[in-house]
C-alpha cells in the first residue's frame, strides 16, 4: 500500500480497504496494482483538465458554463451549424431563463452576437466573435490539441481498446448516477 495519502487516493486499498464497493474477484495482486496505476493516471488527467479549465476561465475572465457555451458555439461555426438559443440550452442542460442571462452576459462582454436566423424568421442565430474564438484557441484550444499526439502514437488496436475502456467507464459511472438510492454501507 502506498505511504503517501495522495498516492493512495486512486488505489483500491486507499478508497475501499474493506472491499465494500469493488469486488476484486480473482484478480492477481499485479493486476490490481496495474488497475490502481490506471486509476491514478485517469485522476492525473482530470487534475490537468481542471487546471487548464481554471487557467482558461481566468485568462478569458469567464465562468465554466460560459466557456462550455463558447466551445459549443465555436464547434457549431466550425461545422457550419446554425446555433440557436434553444440548441445551446439543450447542450448546456440549463433553463431558457438561464440561457437568456448567459447570452446577455456573453453579448455584453463582446463574446458573441445575436442575429436573424438565415432560414427561420422566428429564430435567433448565435455566433461567437472572432476575437473570442482567437482567445479560446490560444488558451484552452492549444492545451486540448496536445491530446492528439499521444492518441496518434497509439496503434489502431490500442486506440480501440482505449475507446472501449473510456466508453464503458463513462457508461458504468452514468449508470451508477442513474441507479436508485445508494445502498447503506
C-alpha positions in Angstrom: 0.0 0.0 0.0 1.4 3.5 -0.8 2.6 5.5 2.1 1.7 8.9 0.7 -2.1 9.5 1.0 -2.1 11.4 -2.3 -0.7 8.3 -4.0 -3.4 6.1 -2.3 -6.3 8.3 -3.4 -6.8 6.3 -6.6 -5.9 2.9 -5.2 -8.4 0.3 -4.1 -6.8 -0.1 -0.8 -6.9 3.6 -0.2 -10.5 4.1 -1.2 -12.1 0.7 -0.4 -10.0 -1.2 2.1 -12.9 -3.3 3.4 -13.9 -4.4 -0.2 -17.3 -2.9 0.2 -17.5 -1.2 -3.1 -15.4 -3.2 -5.5 -15.3 -6.9 -6.0 -11.7 -7.8 -6.7 -12.8 -11.3 -7.8 -9.8 -13.5 -8.7 -7.6 -10.7 -9.9 -3.9 -11.2 -9.1 -2.1 -8.6 -7.0 -0.1 -7.4 -10.1 -3.4 -6.9 -11.9 -4.8 -4.8 -9.0 -1.6 -2.8 -8.9 -1.9 -2.1 -12.7 -5.6 -1.1 -12.3 -4.5 1.3 -9.4 -1.9 2.8 -11.8 -4.6 3.2 -14.5 -7.0 4.9 -12.0 -4.1 7.2 -10.8 -3.4 8.1 -14.5 -7.1 9.0 -15.0 -7.0 11.1 -11.9 -3.9 12.9 -13.1 -5.6 13.6 -16.4 -8.7 15.0 -14.7 -6.4 17.2 -12.5 -4.6 18.6 -15.5 -8.0 19.3 -17.2 -9.2 21.1 -14.1 -6.0 23.3 -14.2 -6.5 24.0 -17.9 -10.1 24.9 -17.3 -9.3 27.2 -14.4 -6.5 28.9 -16.3 -8.6 29.4 -19.4 -11.5 30.8 -17.3 -9.1 33.2 -15.6 -7.5 34.2 -18.9 -10.8 34.9 -20.6 -12.5 36.1 -17.4 -15.4 33.8 -17.8 -17.3 31.1 -15.8 -17.3 27.4 -16.6 -20.7 27.5 -18.2 -19.7 30.5 -20.3 -16.6 28.6 -21.5 -18.7 25.5 -22.4 -21.2 27.7 -24.3 -18.4 29.3 -26.3 -16.9 25.9 -27.1 -20.2 24.8 -28.4 -20.6 28.0 -30.5 -17.1 27.5 -31.9 -17.9 23.9 -32.8 -21.1 25.0 -34.5 -19.3 27.5 -36.5 -16.6 25.0 -37.5 -19.2 22.5 -38.6 -21.4 25.0 -40.4 -24.3 24.5 -37.9 -26.5 27.5 -37.1 -26.8 27.7 -33.3 -29.9 28.9 -31.7 -30.6 29.7 -28.0 -32.7 26.5 -27.7 -29.8 24.4 -29.1 -27.4 26.0 -26.6 -29.8 25.5 -23.7 -30.2 21.8 -24.5 -26.5 21.3 -24.8 -25.8 23.1 -21.5 -28.8 21.5 -19.8 -30.0 24.8 -18.4 -33.3 26.6 -18.5 -34.3 29.1 -21.1 -34.2 31.9 -18.4 -30.6 30.9 -17.5 -29.7 30.8 -21.2 -31.0 34.3 -21.7 -28.9 35.5 -18.7 -25.9 33.7 -20.1 -26.4 35.1 -23.6 -26.9 38.7 -22.2 -23.6 38.3 -20.2 -21.6 36.9 -23.2 -23.0 39.5 -25.5 -22.3 42.4 -23.1 -18.7 41.0 -22.7 -18.3 41.1 -26.5 -18.0 37.4 -26.9 -21.0 36.7 -29.2 -23.5 38.2 -31.5 -27.2 37.5 -32.0 -28.7 37.9 -35.4 -31.6 36.7 -37.5 -31.6 33.0 -38.4 -30.8 32.6 -42.1 -33.8 30.3 -42.8 -36.2 30.7 -39.8 -37.5 34.3 -39.3 -38.7 33.4 -35.8 -35.3 32.1 -34.6 -32.1 33.8 -33.5 -28.7 32.9 -34.7 -25.8 32.9 -32.1 -22.3 33.4 -33.3 -19.0 33.6 -31.4 -17.0 36.8 -32.2 -13.6 36.3 -33.9 -11.7 37.9 -31.0 -13.2 35.4 -28.6 -12.5 32.5 -31.0 -8.9 33.5 -31.2 -8.6 33.9 -27.4 -10.2 30.4 -26.9 -7.9 28.9 -29.4 -4.9 30.5 -27.7 -5.9 29.3 -24.2 -7.9 26.1 -23.9 -7.7 25.0 -27.6 -3.9 24.9 -27.6 -4.0 22.7 -24.5 -6.6 20.3 -25.8 -4.8 20.0 -29.1 -1.9 18.4 -27.1 -4.1 15.3 -26.7 -3.8 14.5 -30.4 -0.1 13.4 -30.3 -0.5 10.7 -27.7 -3.6 9.4 -29.4 -1.8 9.4 -32.8 1.2 7.4 -31.4 -1.1 4.5 -30.4 -1.8 1.7 -32.8 -5.3 1.4 -34.2 -5.9 -1.6 -31.9 -4.6 0.3 -28.9 -6.9 3.3 -29.7 -9.9 0.9 -30.0 -9.0 -0.5 -26.5 -8.8 2.9 -25.0 -12.1 4.0 -26.7 -13.8 0.9 -25.4 -12.4 1.4 -21.9 -13.5 5.1 -21.8 -16.9 4.4 -23.2 -17.5 1.5 -20.8 -16.2 3.6 -17.9 -18.5 6.5 -18.8 -21.5 4.2 -19.1 -20.8 2.4 -15.8 -20.4 5.7 -14.0 -23.5 7.2 -15.6 -25.5 4.0 -14.7 -24.3 4.5 -11.1 -25.7 8.0 -11.1 -29.0 6.8 -12.6 -29.4 4.0 -10.1 -31.8 4.3 -7.2 -30.7 5.3 -3.7 -27.3 4.2 -2.7 -27.1 1.1 -0.5 -26.0 1.8 3.1 -22.5 0.7 3.9 
